[in-house]
């Protein structure tokens, strides 16, 4: 029985066409599918969403402000309705009910109150809100300055790249703490000071990542083709190079957010960040550290929130890195 070679070729070509037209392993759809299969990343994303919702909503419905002082409610331990019947969060310390006064009979402080009677529930979520704000601004700074600097340095190369990289090396050699202290002399402690400190050196890591990726791509055929067709340098950088490194940029940005949150907390803890009565996770941890032995609840809750944020953002960043890297397919 003879076979028609033309039919075989036609069949093979059809199969090859199906393979070619298959879904791009690096497509957004498959990246989302890989990310959704990463249980750690999904859990981290859910935790971040929950914390963010609490940070936005809780201060608005708490019935008090983060800096409101109530002298009749000093150093109250946590007390939560319904749960108090289980013997936990019942407002007792060493068996003594701190809410036994008639004026506190109907008072519930879910996270307790500090030495000035300020509601810790409101202060923790307000502090989380501020820490989120600082972290997002840090990520935006990384994206804008780091991408621009890295693109220009790698694309033009030669002397331009050499000079720009030497400048980054000098900048990276300056300790961040020294930069913060200098800004403290010029400005008052606050969010602006922290943001300015992050602007000085926070973007260098992003610029290095962008530079390394652009160096690997700028000699590729699609870039050379764009140059041959007369595309401008800006158009090549923005439409040819930048879209191909979005994945790496997104991953680095996600890693920079927990770093910024930790940096703000560290500065506040050593007294160089936000100052009371302003609330941030670092301020709350610093205040709680002073009374950790007598009122441990003051430090426990902000530490838990900070830890969850750090772990969750790192889980999301790891998940994004695996999802956006086609080489991870099948692992």
N, C-alpha and C positions, 0 to 999 in steps of 0.2 A: 504493500500500500504506500503510495507516494504522498509526500507532504509538500505543500506549496510554501517555499521559503519566503515568498512575499507576505503571506498571511502571518508567518512567525515573526517577521520583522515588524509587521504592523501591530501584532499583539504586544511585542516587546516595547515598541515605541509608546504604545498606549499605557503600559505599565510604568514606563519611565516617566511619562507625562503625569501620571497620578502621583508618583513619588515627589516629582518636582513641585506639583501644585499642592502638596500636603502642607500641613500647618508648620509654620516657621518655629523651630524649637525655641527661638529667642523671643517669640511674640508675647505681647502683653497677656493674652488669654492663657497661655501655658504658664507664664510667670505667676499669674494669680492662682492658677491651679496648684502649682508647686508650693506657693506660699500657704495656701489653705490646708495643704497636707502636713505642714510643719506645725505640730501641736503646740510646741513651745511658743512660736511666733503668734499663733492665734490667741493663745491664753494671754500673752503679753499685750496684744492689741486690745483685747476685751478689758483687761485690767486698766490700761491707759484711758480707755473711753469712760469707764466707770469713775475713775479718779477725777478726770476732767469734768464730768457732769457734776460731781459733788463739789468740785472747786468753783464751778460757775453758779450752781444753784444754792448750795448750803448757806453761804453768807447772806443771801437775799431773803431766806425764809427762817433764819435762826431767831429773829426777833430782837437782835442786838447787833452792835457793830464790833469790829475786832479790837477797837481801842476803848470801848466803854468800860469804865471802872465802877464796880459795885462793891462798896466796902462791907456790906452785910453778907457777902458770899466769898470770903477769902479762903483760898486753899481747899476748896471742896473737891472730894474725889468723884470719879465718874458715877453717874446714876442714870439708868435707862429704864423707861417704863416696861412692864411685863418681864423683861429679863431679870430685873431686881428680885423677882420672886424665886429665881433659881439660885440665889445666893451669890451671884456675881454682878458687878456693876450696880451694887445696892447702896452706894454712898457710905459704906462703913470702912473704917481703918482700924485694924486690930480689934475688931468687935465693937468699936464705938461708932454710933450713927452720927455723922456730921450734919445730917439734915433733920435732926430731931426737933429743932426750933420750930415753933408754929409758923414763923414767917417763911420758912423753907420747906414747909410740908408739901407744897405743890410745885416746888422747883426741881427741875431736872437738868443737870449738866452732863451731857453724854460723854464728854471727854474731861469733865471736871473744870475747875477754875484755877487761876494762878494766884500769886501772893497779893495781887491788886484786885482780885475779884473779876478779872476779865475771862469771858467764856472761851475755853480752849477749843471747843468745837468750831466756833467761828474763826478763831485765830489760826487754827491748823489749816482749814480750807482756804482762808484768805491768803495764808502764806504759800500754800500750794499754787494758788492762782498767780501770785507774784513770781514764784520760781518758774512756772510754766512760761510766763511772759518773758522773763530774762532768757530762758532756754530757746524760745522761738526766735527772739531777736538775734541771739548768737548764731542760730542756724541760718537766718537770712543774711547776716554779715558774712558767714562762711561762703554762702552761695554767690553773693554779689561780688565781693572783693576777691575771694579765692579763685573763682572760675575765671574772672576777667584777667587776673594776674597770671594764672597758670596758662591760659590760652595764648596770651600775647607772648609770654616767655618761650613756650615750646614752639609755637608756629613760626616765629621769626628766627629763633635760634641764633647761633653765632655769638657775636659780641653782646647783642641784646639779652640773650639768655644768660650769658656769663655774668653780666652786671646785675641783672635782676635776681639771680640765684645768690650772688654774694650779699646782696642787700637782705635777703631772707635769712641767710646764715647769721648776719650781724644782729638782725631783729630777734631771731630765736635764741641768741646767746644772752639776751637780757632777761633775767628772772621776772616772772609775772608779778611776784610779790613786790619787787622794787617798783615796777610800773604802777601798781595800785597805790603804794605809799606816796609816790610822786603826785598822783591824781588826788589823793587825800589832802595834800598840802594846797593844791590849787582849787579843788572843789569840795563841797560838803559830802559826807558819806551818804550814799543813796543809790538808786537804780541807775542814774545817769553815770555815776562814777564806775560802776561795775561794767556797764555797757561799753564805756570808753576803754576800759582796761581790756575787755575782750576784743575790741576793734583793733588794738595794737598788734596782738600776736595770735589771736584765735583763728585767723583765716589761713595761716601758713600751711597747716596740714592739708587743707582742701586744695590749695594751690599746687602742692607737690603731687597730689594724686592726679589732678587734672593735667599737669605738665607731663607726667609719665604716660598717661593714656594718649595724649595728643602726639607725643613723640612717636608712639607706636603706630598711629593712624595716618599721620600727615604724608607719608610716602606711599600710601595705598593707592590703588588704581583709580578709585572714585574721586579722590582728592586731586590727583594729577589730571584727570579728565575735566574736572571743574576748572582748573587753572587753564587748561588748553582752550576751553570754551570761552575764556575771558571773564570768568566770575571774579568779583572783587574779593580782597582779603577778608573783609568783614563778612561777606556772604558765605565764603567758604568756612569760616570759623563758626558762624551761627547756624548754617543750614546743613553743612556736611560733617563737621567734627563734633559739635556740641550734642546733637541728637544721639550720636553713637556712644557717648559717655554718660548719659543721663542715669543709667543704672548705678554706676560707681559713685556718682555725685549724690544720689539718693541714699546710698548705704552710708557714706561718710557723714552726711548730714544727720542721719539718725544716730550715729555714734557720737556726734558733737553735742546733741541735746542733753544726754545724761552727764556728759563731761561739764557742760555749762551749769547744770543744776548742782552738781557736786562742788564746782568751783565757787559758786555763790554761797553755798552752805558753809564751805571752809572759810571764806572771807568773813562771813557773819560770825562764825564760831570764834575766830581769833580777834573779833572786834573791828574788822576793816570793811565790813559790808554794811548792810542796812542796820539801823539802830532802833531800839524800842522807842516809842510804842509801835513802830512799823512791824509788820508781821511777814516773816518768810520762814521756810523750813530751817534755815541756818540760825536765824534769830531764836526760834522756839527751842531748838536743840541746845543752843548756848545757854538760854535761860533755864532750861530744864536740867542741864548738867550741874548747875549750882545747887539744886535741891534734889538731886537724884536719889539720895538715901532716904529722905523724909517724904517726898512726893514724887515717886518714880513715874506716875502717870503723866506728868508734865513733859517728860522726854520720850516716853514710850511711843505715843501716837505719832508725833512728827518723824521719829526714827523709822517707824513702820511704813509710813507713807513715802518717805525718801527712799527706803530700801526697795519698795515695790516699784517706784518710778525707775530707779537705776536698773533693776533686774529686767523689768518689762521692756524698756527701750533697747537694752542690749539684746534681748530675745528677738525683738522685731527687726533690729539691724542684722542679726545673724540670719534670720529668716529671709529678709530681702536679699542679702548677699547670695544665699543659696538659690533663691528663686530667679534672680536676674542673671545668674551665671549659667549659661547653657552647658558648660562642662560638668555641672553638678547633676545633669540629667542621668537617671539610672542608679544614682548612689542612694 
